[in-house]
Amino acid sequence: MKINEVIFFEKEAIVKFLQNHGKEKTKDYELAATLIIHHFCEKQWGEKCWIGVRIKEKYLKLLPAVNSKEEVLLEKIAEFLRNCVDEDSLIDFVVVKEANIGKARGMIFQVKRFGIGRIKKNTEEMIKYLNSDKFKLPKTDINLLICLDDGVNIDTERLYTGVNMDKFPFNRILFTWLSAERVYIKDIYPQGNTESYPIIDLYS
């Protein structure tokens, strides 16, 4: 991934966009997911982070110059996020440690949503989903983040036996979901812990 194909934002820009321009029942859930991973990474790394999204090639000339000090107004941010994001890319967003833009390093993510519009939202349906043709891809260093909707119930031990993780294309699989006033994020592959944060922390 070339660094000049991505535009980076501070968390506050994404928060303001969602507060002022966010729409329900759209792919804005992907931007909400960036806030979850941003918070997760800052906690894990102990450093401030940026959020990056990939831009369609024809809009690259509209990006501010590298390391530009130019203030970008919310209306311009909304234009980029609403019209210029490359929806056809495997990469939905990246989270990197704040650094010189040429040295920024972090994690790359594709985001999927599971449960919405499905009659069955259980473990067997998740196994079927992860084994489907849409995930028959070459190995990659991209991480897969799956946002679970209300009513999804996953038995992770059964999941491990039903999905061939050795042939799964993504570097890492994480689940995230909401409950009451908290957000949860769990490493599924490789197996890891479950982290939990107050939802308000993502926006503050």
C-alpha positions in Angstrom: 0.0 0.0 0.0 1.5 3.3 -1.0 1.3 5.9 1.7 0.0 8.6 -0.7 -3.1 6.5 -1.4 -4.3 7.0 2.2 -5.5 10.1 4.0 -5.0 10.2 7.7 -7.3 11.9 10.3 -7.1 12.5 14.0 -9.8 10.7 15.9 -11.6 14.0 16.6 -12.2 14.5 12.8 -14.0 11.1 12.6 -16.0 11.9 15.7 -17.2 15.2 14.3 -18.1 13.7 11.0 -20.2 11.0 12.6 -21.9 13.5 14.9 -22.7 16.0 12.1 -22.9 13.9 9.0 -23.3 10.3 10.1 -26.3 8.3 8.7 -27.9 5.2 10.1 -28.2 2.1 7.9 -25.2 3.1 5.8 -21.5 2.0 5.7 -20.8 4.7 8.3 -20.6 1.7 10.7 -17.1 1.2 9.3 -16.1 4.6 10.5 -17.6 3.9 13.9 -15.5 0.7 13.9 -12.3 2.8 13.3 -12.9 4.5 16.6 -13.1 1.1 18.4 -9.8 0.0 16.8 -8.2 3.4 17.4 -9.0 3.2 21.1 -7.8 -0.4 21.2 -4.5 0.4 19.5 -3.8 3.4 21.7 -4.3 1.3 24.8 -2.2 -1.5 23.4 0.7 0.6 22.1 0.5 3.4 24.7 0.9 6.0 21.9 -1.4 8.5 20.1 -2.7 7.2 16.7 -4.1 8.3 13.4 -6.9 6.8 11.4 -6.4 6.4 7.7 -8.8 5.6 4.8 -7.9 4.7 1.2 -8.9 7.3 -1.4 -9.9 6.6 -5.0 -7.0 7.3 -7.4 -8.8 10.1 -9.3 -9.2 12.1 -6.0 -5.6 11.9 -4.9 -4.8 15.3 -6.3 -7.3 16.8 -3.9 -5.4 15.6 -0.8 -3.5 18.1 1.2 0.3 18.0 0.7 2.2 15.6 2.9 2.9 17.2 6.3 0.8 20.2 5.3 -0.2 22.5 8.2 -3.3 23.6 6.3 -6.5 23.4 8.4 -9.0 21.1 6.8 -12.6 22.1 7.6 -15.3 19.6 8.5 -17.1 20.2 5.2 -14.0 19.1 3.4 -13.5 16.1 5.7 -17.2 15.1 5.0 -16.5 15.4 1.2 -13.6 13.1 1.4 -15.3 10.5 3.7 -18.6 10.6 1.8 -17.4 10.7 -1.8 -13.8 9.8 -2.2 -13.2 6.6 -0.2 -12.2 3.6 -2.3 -15.0 1.2 -1.5 -13.6 -1.5 -3.9 -10.3 -1.8 -2.0 -9.7 -4.8 0.4 -8.5 -2.1 2.8 -11.3 -0.3 4.7 -9.0 1.6 7.1 -5.7 1.7 8.9 -4.6 2.8 12.3 -1.1 3.9 12.7 1.1 5.4 15.4 1.5 9.2 15.0 4.8 9.7 13.2 6.4 11.4 10.3 3.9 10.4 7.5 6.6 8.4 5.6 7.4 6.3 8.7 3.8 5.7 9.9 3.3 2.0 10.9 0.3 0.3 12.3 -2.5 -2.2 11.5 -4.6 -2.5 8.3 -8.3 -3.6 8.4 -11.1 -4.9 6.4 -14.5 -4.5 8.1 -17.5 -6.8 7.8 -20.9 -6.7 9.5 -22.5 -9.9 10.6 -26.1 -10.5 11.7 -28.1 -7.7 10.1 -30.9 -9.1 8.0 -30.1 -12.7 8.9 -32.7 -15.1 10.3 -29.9 -17.2 11.7 -27.2 -15.5 13.7 -25.5 -18.4 15.4 -22.1 -20.1 15.3 -22.9 -22.4 12.4 -23.9 -19.4 10.2 -20.7 -17.6 11.1 -18.7 -20.7 10.1 -20.6 -20.9 6.8 -19.9 -17.2 6.3 -16.1 -17.4 7.0 -15.8 -20.5 4.8 -17.6 -18.8 1.9 -16.0 -17.9 -1.4 -15.8 -14.2 -0.4 -12.9 -15.1 1.9 -11.1 -17.3 -0.6 -8.2 -14.9 -1.1 -4.4 -15.0 -1.2 -2.7 -14.6 2.2 -2.5 -11.0 3.3 -1.3 -8.9 6.2 -4.8 -7.3 6.4 -6.7 -7.9 9.6 -10.4 -8.8 9.5 -12.8 -7.0 11.9 -16.3 -8.4 12.2 -18.9 -6.2 13.8 -21.6 -8.4 15.4 -25.2 -7.1 15.4 -27.6 -7.7 18.3 -28.7 -11.3 18.7 -25.5 -12.8 17.4 -24.4 -15.7 19.6 -21.0 -17.3 18.8 -19.4 -20.3 20.4 -15.7 -19.6 19.8 -14.6 -23.1 20.5 -16.9 -24.5 17.9 -15.8 -21.7 15.5 -12.2 -22.9 15.8 -13.1 -26.4 14.8 -15.3 -25.3 11.9 -13.0 -22.8 10.2 -9.7 -23.8 8.7 -7.7 -20.9 10.2 -4.4 -22.2 8.6 -5.8 -21.4 5.1 -7.7 -18.3 6.2 -6.3 -15.3 4.2 -6.3 -12.6 6.9 -3.5 -12.0 9.4 -5.9 -11.7 12.3 -9.6 -11.9 13.1 -11.3 -9.7 15.7 -15.0 -9.5 16.7 -16.5 -6.4 18.2 -20.0 -5.8 19.6 -22.0 -3.5 21.9 -23.7 -4.2 25.1 -25.5 -1.6 27.3 -23.0 1.3 27.5 -19.8 -0.7 26.7 -18.0 -1.9 23.5 -16.2 -5.2 23.4 -13.4 -6.4 21.2 -12.1 -9.9 21.1 -9.2 -11.6 19.3 -10.5 -14.7 17.6 -7.5 -15.6 15.6 -5.0 -15.9 17.0 -7.0 -16.6 20.2 -6.7 -13.8 22.6 -8.5 -11.9 25.4 -11.6 -9.8 25.3 -11.2 -6.1 25.9 -14.0 -3.8 27.1 -14.4 0.0 27.1 -17.1 2.5 27.9 -18.6 3.6 24.6 -18.2 7.2 25.6 -14.4 6.8 25.8 -14.3 6.3 22.0 -15.7 9.8 21.5 -14.0 11.7 24.2 
